[in-house]
């Protein structure tokens, strides 16, 4: 036993080369990381008589699990179930391949297997399975996969290698008396209680065991007063979460609207609860939130299914009828609720749900709660569509279109400069704003030159013949959209016609009037234009004659105007 204890200390504190040498001497595989090699050596050389498969771990008592975890040099406190999960993860999983980040890449069968081994329910969709496994990994984070630093440095007393468990046959020599039966039952009850208690409880040590007088750092940390303080804080946080459960459910509904959630999304959502006053740093609170996410995902799936099915009961049919009768009034209240919430969507959802419940609607039925929240989500979507025009994105898009106008017709150098400007359109926007503000809102040729010189100093080929006009036009578009100059002050690209649509209409009407004054009927539509073209005279002499007639008509009109003026 002493040799085994010394070997355990060597394995716990040894480096990779020492561990590989030990593995080679005992014909054990040396592949994998140093932590996986350390687990393999402890499992096969120190705990070779222990059954560390899943079934064997399930049969271990609470105290025995504590001893095994200490031998592996990892966290040994917690509930009976936590220890079983931690031991199975440490022996059979690699933290480099099993983490919250890798869960989304697993298929449904792998997640089913993990839920079974971690003693979690296996029902539900992939999102729910990922949430369950992710909750366990989050609560066990840092507690498995790597030996404690204090154990690795040898700063704590070496763990006692547990003796192999042996089944002791019970022989009944004579029928026990009533008093003996009572004593046996009491002993059995005490044994069961001891097996269910955590490591932190006071346990009687047999007299023949040697008790070390040294108090290790680990034992000081894992005392009951500290754990009681942590549990008290967690209990208060959990009570606060339960008192605000309606708010959390409303937040989860908005979260579930995004579709299938990844573990990263779930973790980010839980962390975002901190600014709202939820103490999610406690594992018990995080587990409660994960349970609510799972429950709301199942509820939402049931609501979506109920909306596409016929009523399954008299109660459901009557509830749907009452909902349809109040639909218009619900929509009116919904608009008022959204206005009064001032952008706080979860609060608006809670208020709308409370109003529906006060109106006598049965929100316990998925068919009704689904319709209520579908109304709410539809209204939110419509509002977002109305307000979806982002002015910042719109003005940058307009500037980019001017930068890249007919970009395929210019040389490679200018094209590269313009593509670079497209990638840094935000920086160009700030430069334009700075230049205009420093010159009292003016964007004349002087400001154009100033901006070009500034960009050239920054390493841009802004004065290139193909780049400069596009750059100035894009800067003008940004200045117009930001409200510094008017539309008619905006510089245009060469070849562009900058006409007001109303002025263009006036010009067209004037030209039509001129044609009518010459006795020609102007074409108002494309069809009329084609008809006039078909009726045109092919003879060039006829065309010339009509042209001369028109010229004579113009001269006659001018002569009459002159005479009238005289």
Order of alpha helices (4+ residues) and beta strands (2+ residues): alpha-alpha-alpha-alpha-alpha-alpha-alpha-alpha-alpha-alpha-alpha-alpha-alpha-alpha-alpha-alpha-alpha-alpha-alpha-alpha-alpha-alpha-alpha-alpha-alpha-alpha-alpha
